[in-house]
Amino acid sequence: MHPNTLYLLIGGNQGNREATLRKATDLIQQRIGSVADFSAIYTTAPWGNFTADEKPQDFLNQAIQVLTHLSPNECLTHALTIEKELGRIRKANAQPLYTSRPIDIDLIFYDSLIIHSPNLILPHPRMHLRRFVLTPMCDIAPNYIHPIFNKTLSQLLSECPDTSSCLSY
C-alpha cells in the first residue's frame, strides 16, 4: 500500500521559533510519517486580530510534505498532541481567534480529499486567502491542483488578496 501525501503548515511566534519548528518537524517525522520535502522558512507579520495589549512577534512559517499511512483524523490527533507537547495552549471558544503561540500545525491537504467534518476540514478552508500559507506551499508544490478551486497553488498565490509580506528567513 503506497503512502498518502499530507501537506502541513507549521509556524509559531513565541520562544525559540526556529528550534520549535525543527522539533515539530522531528516529531512529525516520528509520529505522522516520512518528511519528503519542506519549504524555506518564512517570516510573516502576525495575521488576524490580536488583543490590544498584545504586541506579537513575527511568525516563522514552513510548509512540509509528509508521506503517511495514517488517516486524516489520526494525522490531526498527532498534530494536536505535538502542539500541546511543544507548549501550545488551546482554549475552547477562545476570543480573540488569533493569539501568539509557540507552534501551530495546520493540515492543508491530504491527497486530494475533500473532508467536512466537525473536527477537520480539508483542504484547509482559508489557505487560499493567506500568503503565509501559499508562499511556502509554492516552494514544494507550485503545480499542486486545489481539489475545490481546480487551480494550481501558483495560480492561487497570484490571485491571493492578502498583501502582507512573507519573506524568506
Wavefront OBJ file of the C-alpha trace (Angstrom):
o trace
v 0.000 0.000 0.000
v 1.551 3.302 -1.032
v 1.511 6.226 1.403
v -0.808 9.201 1.272
v 0.559 12.690 0.740
v -0.118 15.160 3.523
v 0.787 18.838 3.363
v 1.195 20.714 6.624
v 1.956 24.297 7.505
v 3.857 24.734 10.734
v 4.504 28.062 12.377
v 4.876 29.953 15.592
v 5.835 33.280 17.094
v 6.814 32.557 20.697
v 10.061 31.332 22.199
v 12.893 29.990 20.065
v 10.813 29.853 16.883
v 13.390 28.138 14.675
v 14.183 25.434 17.257
v 10.459 24.814 17.783
v 9.934 24.343 14.019
v 12.819 21.834 13.959
v 11.412 19.944 16.961
v 7.919 19.909 15.409
v 9.363 18.524 12.171
v 11.221 15.804 14.098
v 8.048 14.808 15.967
v 6.010 14.824 12.742
v 8.638 12.504 11.216
v 8.431 10.179 14.244
v 4.648 10.082 14.628
v 2.888 11.013 11.405
v 5.097 9.956 8.529
v 8.189 10.481 6.470
v 9.014 14.121 5.738
v 9.527 14.076 1.976
v 10.039 17.797 1.367
v 9.925 21.135 3.138
v 9.922 24.765 2.117
v 12.191 27.548 3.152
v 11.264 29.168 6.457
v 9.378 32.435 6.040
v 8.900 35.301 8.434
v 5.496 36.938 8.384
v 3.719 39.599 10.357
v 1.009 38.320 12.704
v -2.228 37.778 10.807
v -5.644 38.467 12.282
v -6.965 40.390 15.242
v -4.849 40.254 18.373
v -5.758 41.805 21.697
v -4.896 45.495 22.105
v -2.340 44.792 24.835
v -0.555 42.082 22.852
v 2.454 43.069 20.738
v 3.022 39.806 18.899
v 6.390 38.842 17.438
v 6.541 37.927 13.743
v 5.733 34.326 12.866
v 8.050 31.822 11.265
v 6.182 29.514 8.870
v 7.198 26.466 6.864
v 5.333 24.023 4.619
v 6.061 20.314 4.933
v 5.177 17.384 2.665
v 4.682 14.164 4.628
v 4.140 10.645 3.305
v 1.850 8.851 5.725
v -0.150 5.668 6.212
v -2.294 7.319 8.883
v -5.845 8.521 8.271
v -6.544 12.269 8.129
v -8.097 12.156 11.624
v -5.097 10.267 13.010
v -2.808 12.905 11.485
v -4.875 15.648 13.127
v -4.774 13.901 16.506
v -0.985 13.584 16.342
v -0.592 17.200 15.187
v -2.657 18.471 18.127
v -0.651 16.304 20.550
v 2.632 17.634 19.152
v 1.354 21.214 19.503
v 0.455 20.576 23.147
v 3.829 18.957 23.903
v 5.604 21.981 22.410
v 3.653 24.408 24.605
v 0.561 25.302 22.596
v -2.420 26.056 24.800
v -5.795 25.947 23.079
v -8.821 27.396 24.807
v -12.313 26.292 23.835
v -14.171 29.075 22.033
v -11.279 31.419 22.752
v -11.538 35.050 21.752
v -9.665 36.521 20.041
v -9.364 33.777 17.458
v -5.725 34.630 16.789
v -3.186 34.607 19.588
v 0.549 34.250 19.872
v 1.683 30.646 20.128
v 4.882 28.625 20.179
v 3.611 26.271 17.463
v 0.676 25.801 15.143
v 0.357 22.764 12.881
v -2.300 23.047 10.185
v -3.337 20.266 7.855
v -3.552 21.897 4.421
v -4.115 18.951 2.049
v -4.369 15.181 2.385
v -4.037 13.736 -1.102
v -6.917 15.389 -2.959
v -9.519 14.571 -0.321
v -12.333 16.953 0.460
v -13.457 16.494 4.067
v -16.075 18.448 6.008
v -16.405 17.006 9.489
v -16.910 18.687 12.872
v -13.203 18.418 13.742
v -11.497 18.543 10.335
v -11.977 20.470 7.106
v -9.741 19.668 4.144
v -8.423 21.341 2.143
v -7.778 23.989 4.769
v -10.727 26.361 4.293
v -8.779 29.647 4.357
v -5.432 28.651 2.866
v -6.181 30.373 -0.459
v -6.617 33.697 1.393
v -3.271 33.579 3.177
v 0.032 34.490 1.574
v 1.887 32.969 4.561
v 0.419 29.576 3.586
v 0.612 29.841 -0.196
v 4.187 31.153 -0.425
v 5.845 28.230 1.401
v 3.448 25.756 -0.233
v 4.573 27.022 -3.649
v 8.171 26.184 -2.696
v 7.314 22.487 -2.571
v 4.123 22.065 -4.637
v 3.586 25.002 -7.026
v 1.683 22.845 -9.522
v -0.492 21.054 -6.956
v -4.109 21.483 -8.010
v -6.510 22.580 -5.287
v -9.309 19.966 -5.390
v -12.105 22.518 -4.920
v -10.866 25.507 -6.935
v -9.181 23.430 -9.666
v -6.287 25.874 -9.763
v -2.605 25.352 -9.048
v -1.152 26.769 -5.883
v 0.886 29.166 -8.036
v -2.339 30.463 -9.564
v -3.927 30.842 -6.133
v -0.872 32.744 -4.901
v -1.033 35.134 -7.861
v -4.731 35.771 -7.064
v -4.323 35.940 -3.281
v -5.971 39.036 -1.763
v -3.532 39.020 1.189
v -0.857 41.640 0.540
v 1.135 41.099 3.733
v 4.846 40.392 3.429
v 6.149 36.841 3.515
v 9.940 36.947 3.437
v 12.470 34.141 3.387
v 14.011 33.848 6.861
l 1 2 3 4 5 6 7 8 9 10 11 12 13 14 15 16 17 18 19 20 21 22 23 24 25 26 27 28 29 30 31 32 33 34 35 36 37 38 39 40 41 42 43 44 45 46 47 48 49 50 51 52 53 54 55 56 57 58 59 60 61 62 63 64 65 66 67 68 69 70 71 72 73 74 75 76 77 78 79 80 81 82 83 84 85 86 87 88 89 90 91 92 93 94 95 96 97 98 99 100 101 102 103 104 105 106 107 108 109 110 111 112 113 114 115 116 117 118 119 120 121 122 123 124 125 126 127 128 129 130 131 132 133 134 135 136 137 138 139 140 141 142 143 144 145 146 147 148 149 150 151 152 153 154 155 156 157 158 159 160 161 162 163 164 165 166 167 168 169
